[in-house]
Amino acid sequence: MQAQRQDLQEVVSRFKPSDSAYQAFEKFAVRRYAIYSDNDHLNPQQELERYAEKIKAQKVFVKGIGHCGRKSGVKELPEVIRMLDED
């Protein structure tokens, strides 16, 4: 299991989209939201904020949700439900 985690962290650390990839994404995604936390075990908060800025997304900070997965125990994000209701 530890090896899988290291492999995943290595892949995540290499995830550096090019400027052209960001520009292409902007054309396909009209509404953009970046949901992130202060305790993501894979990505530092500053890096997540930088990605949000690069894709010109509305930042949605949710304290303490980790990487929003099973490990974090996240089953529902009321913030996302509110965003969907508003659209």
C-alpha positions in Angstrom: 0.0 0.0 0.0 2.9 2.4 0.8 4.3 1.8 -2.7 1.0 2.7 -4.3 0.8 5.9 -2.3 4.4 6.8 -3.4 3.5 6.0 -7.0 0.4 8.3 -6.8 2.4 11.1 -5.2 5.0 10.8 -8.0 2.3 11.1 -10.7 0.7 14.0 -9.0 4.0 15.8 -8.6 4.5 15.6 -12.4 1.1 17.0 -13.2 2.1 20.3 -14.7 -0.3 21.2 -17.6 1.1 23.4 -20.3 -0.3 26.9 -21.0 -1.9 25.6 -24.1 -3.7 22.9 -22.1 -5.0 25.6 -19.8 -6.2 27.6 -22.7 -7.9 24.6 -24.3 -9.6 23.8 -21.0 -11.1 27.3 -20.8 -12.8 26.8 -24.2 -14.5 23.6 -23.0 -15.5 24.6 -19.5 -17.8 27.5 -19.3 -18.4 27.3 -15.5 -15.3 26.5 -13.6 -15.0 25.7 -9.9 -12.0 24.7 -7.9 -12.9 22.9 -4.7 -9.9 22.4 -2.4 -8.9 22.1 1.3 -6.2 23.0 3.7 -5.3 19.4 4.4 -5.1 17.6 1.1 -2.5 14.8 1.6 -1.5 14.9 -2.1 -1.5 18.6 -3.0 -0.4 21.6 -1.0 -3.1 24.3 -0.7 -0.9 26.9 -2.5 -0.6 24.6 -5.5 -4.3 24.0 -5.6 -5.0 27.8 -5.5 -2.5 28.3 -8.3 -4.3 25.8 -10.5 -7.6 27.5 -9.7 -6.1 30.8 -10.9 -4.7 29.3 -14.0 -8.0 27.9 -15.1 -9.8 31.1 -14.0 -12.1 29.1 -11.7 -14.2 30.3 -8.8 -12.3 29.1 -5.7 -14.3 27.0 -3.2 -12.3 26.5 -0.1 -13.7 23.8 2.3 -11.7 23.5 5.5 -10.7 20.0 6.6 -11.9 17.9 3.7 -8.6 16.5 2.7 -8.5 15.2 -0.9 -12.3 14.8 -0.9 -12.0 11.0 -1.1 -12.8 8.0 0.9 -9.9 8.6 3.3 -11.3 11.9 4.3 -14.7 10.5 5.0 -16.4 13.0 2.7 -19.8 11.8 1.6 -21.4 15.0 0.6 -20.3 18.6 -0.1 -23.1 21.0 0.6 -21.0 23.7 -1.2 -21.3 21.7 -4.4 -25.0 21.2 -4.0 -25.5 24.9 -3.5 -23.5 25.7 -6.7 -25.6 23.2 -8.7 -28.8 24.6 -7.3 -27.7 28.1 -8.3 -27.1 27.1 -11.9 
